[in-house]
Amino acid sequence: MEDRMTQLLRGTLHALILSTLAGGPLHGYAIASRIEQRVDGAFRLEDGALYQALHRMQARQWLRSEWGHAENGKRARFYRLTSKGWRQLDLETASWIRYVDAVSKILRPARA
């Protein structure tokens, strides 16, 4: 089950991060924690995967970051959506909804 969840997560990681940051700027640990909370602990993001995704998304100009201080007073990089990031969130959300709708048609066929 964990392998399937990992594969699913790889395909949706950008969408999960973008959606999480739609609520406002967060540092990496807070992003991972918020996602884990929102999925009721169904999966946990590995630090390496999260930070690689954040760097990719920043390179694509979906995010920008700035240094600040976390709740514990430690220095942390905070990420926020750019206008490109908001557009990408819309695209990712629409794509995910189409995918879920299509799979649902197969998993829950109409009964005669």
C-alpha positions in Angstrom: 0.0 0.0 0.0 2.8 2.4 0.8 4.4 2.0 -2.6 1.0 2.9 -4.3 0.6 5.9 -2.0 4.2 7.1 -2.8 3.4 6.8 -6.6 0.2 8.7 -6.2 1.9 11.4 -4.1 4.6 11.9 -6.7 2.0 12.6 -9.3 0.2 15.1 -7.1 2.9 16.7 -5.0 2.9 20.0 -6.8 -0.9 20.3 -6.6 -0.8 19.5 -2.8 1.9 22.1 -2.2 0.2 24.8 -4.3 -3.1 24.2 -2.6 -1.5 24.3 0.8 0.2 27.6 0.0 -3.1 29.1 -1.2 -3.8 29.7 2.5 -0.7 31.9 2.8 3.1 31.7 3.1 4.6 28.8 5.0 8.0 27.3 5.6 8.8 23.8 4.5 8.1 22.0 7.8 4.8 23.8 8.1 3.8 22.8 4.5 4.5 19.1 5.3 2.7 19.3 8.6 -0.4 21.0 7.1 -0.6 18.5 4.3 -0.3 15.6 6.8 -3.1 17.2 8.9 -5.3 17.7 5.9 -5.1 14.0 4.9 -5.6 12.8 8.5 -2.1 11.3 8.5 -2.8 9.0 5.5 0.7 9.8 4.3 3.7 11.8 5.2 6.0 13.8 2.9 9.6 13.0 3.0 11.8 16.0 3.4 13.9 15.3 0.3 10.8 15.0 -1.9 9.3 18.2 -0.4 12.3 20.4 -0.8 13.1 19.1 -4.3 9.6 20.0 -5.3 9.8 23.4 -3.7 13.0 24.1 -5.6 11.5 22.9 -8.9 8.4 25.0 -8.3 10.5 28.1 -7.5 12.6 27.5 -10.7 9.3 27.5 -12.7 8.4 30.7 -10.9 5.3 29.2 -9.3 6.7 30.2 -5.9 8.9 32.8 -4.4 10.6 32.6 -1.0 12.0 34.9 1.6 13.7 34.3 4.9 11.8 34.8 8.1 11.4 33.2 11.6 9.3 30.1 12.3 7.0 29.8 15.3 9.9 28.4 17.3 12.1 31.4 16.5 14.4 29.6 14.1 15.2 31.1 10.8 13.3 29.5 8.0 12.5 30.1 4.3 8.9 30.9 3.7 7.3 30.1 0.4 4.4 31.9 -1.3 2.5 31.6 -4.5 3.3 33.9 -7.4 0.7 34.8 -10.1 2.1 31.9 -12.2 1.7 29.7 -9.1 -2.0 30.6 -8.8 -2.6 29.8 -12.5 -0.8 26.5 -12.1 -2.9 25.7 -9.1 -6.0 26.2 -11.2 -4.6 24.0 -13.9 -3.5 21.3 -11.5 -6.9 21.3 -9.7 -8.8 21.1 -13.0 -6.6 18.2 -14.2 -7.0 16.3 -10.9 -10.8 16.8 -10.9 -10.9 15.4 -14.5 -8.8 12.4 -13.4 -10.9 11.7 -10.4 -14.1 11.9 -12.4 -12.8 9.5 -15.0 -11.6 7.0 -12.5 -14.8 7.2 -10.6 -16.8 6.3 -13.7 -14.8 3.1 -13.9 -14.9 2.3 -10.1 -18.5 3.1 -9.7 -20.2 2.1 -13.0 -23.9 2.9 -13.5 -26.1 0.0 -12.4 -28.8 -1.3 -14.8 
